[in-house]
Amino acid sequence: MRQGYTNLRVNDQVEVIAGKDKGRVGKVLKIDKQANRAVVERINMIKRHMKPTDATKAGQILEKESSVHISNLMLVCPECTKTVRIGKKLLEDGTKVRVCKGCGATIQTAKK
C-alpha cells in the first residue's frame, strides 16, 4: 500500500477485519495519511494515566481511542450494509465518486 493513500474518509462507517477488535463497527474520526492509520470511534481503546497538575486537581485515568492501521479496516456500504471493497468511477459531469464493488451504489461521505 502506498504511503498517504486510502479510500476511507472521515465519517465513514467501517468494520475492523483484523486484531483484538475484529468484527466491531465504528465511525472514522481522524485519518493520518502519512502513517496509513485511522482513529475509529470506540475501537482500540487505551488508558492514559494523568498526574495531578496541582493541589486542587486529582489524578485520573483517561480512556481514549488509539489509531488502527487502515489495512485492518473495511468500509461498510450504506446501501447493502455489508463490508465491501471500493472502486472509483468518473461521472458525466467530471466528478470522481467512490463505488461499492458489491452492489454498485455510489458512496457518499456522511455529514457530521
N, C-alpha and C positions, 0 to 999 in steps of 0.2 A: 504494500500500500504506500502510495506517495505521501510524503510529509506535507501537511497542510491541506489535504483533500478529504472531503467527506460529503456524503449525500444527505446527512442528517442536518436538521435546522433546529433552532431554539423553538420550544413549544411543541415539538413532535412527540407523539406517543410512541415509546419504544419498549421492547421486551429484552431482558438480559438472557443471552443464549449460552453463556459460559460463566463459571465462577460460583462463589458462595451464594449469590442472589439469583441463580438460574431460575427462569420461569416467572420472575416478578416483572410487573409492568409499571412504568412511570413516565413522567414528562421531562424532557430535556430542559435544564435550567441554564446551562452555560456550556460552550464548546471552546476547547483550546486547540486550535488548528495546528499549531507548531508541534505539540506533543501528541496529537491524534487521540485526545482524551475528551470525555464529556462528563458533566455533573448531571445526574439524574435524580429527580425528586424521590426521597426516601429509599435510595439504593446505595449500598456500600457505606453504611453509617459508621462513623468513627467517633471516639470520645477524646475530647481535649480537656486537660486539667488546667484550670486557670488559677493562678496565685491571687491572693487578695492584693488589690492595688494600694489600699491604705487601711487605716484602722477601722474605718466605717464600713467598708465593703468586704464581704466574706468571699472566700474562695469558692469555686464551683466547678462542676464537671459539665461541659457542653457537649451535646451530641449534634453532629452535622454530617452532611453528605461529603464523601470524597469522590474523586474522579474515577471513571472506568474507561478502559481503552475502547475506542469505538468499534473495534473488530468484535467485541463481545456484546454489541447491541444490534438489534434488528428492528426496523420500522414496523409499526402496526398500522395497516391500511385502514383509514376511517370508513371506507365503503364495505369491504368484505370482512373486516375485523380479524384478519389473520396477519401473522408476521410474513412480510414479503420482501423480495428484492426490488430495487428501484431502478427504473430506466429514465432516460431523458427523451423529450420529444419537442420538436420545433413546430409551433403553431403557425397558421397562415399569416397572422399579424406580426410574426417575427419574434414572439416571446418564447423563451425556453421554459418548459414545465417538467416537473417530476411525474412519472407514470408508474402505477402499480403493475408489476410483472404478472401478478396473478389474475386480476380482474380487468386490467386495462384502464382503470379510472385515473384521472389526474389528481394529484395530491397537493392540496393547498395547505400552507402552514397556518395552523390555528392561531388566532389572535389572543392576546392576554386576557 
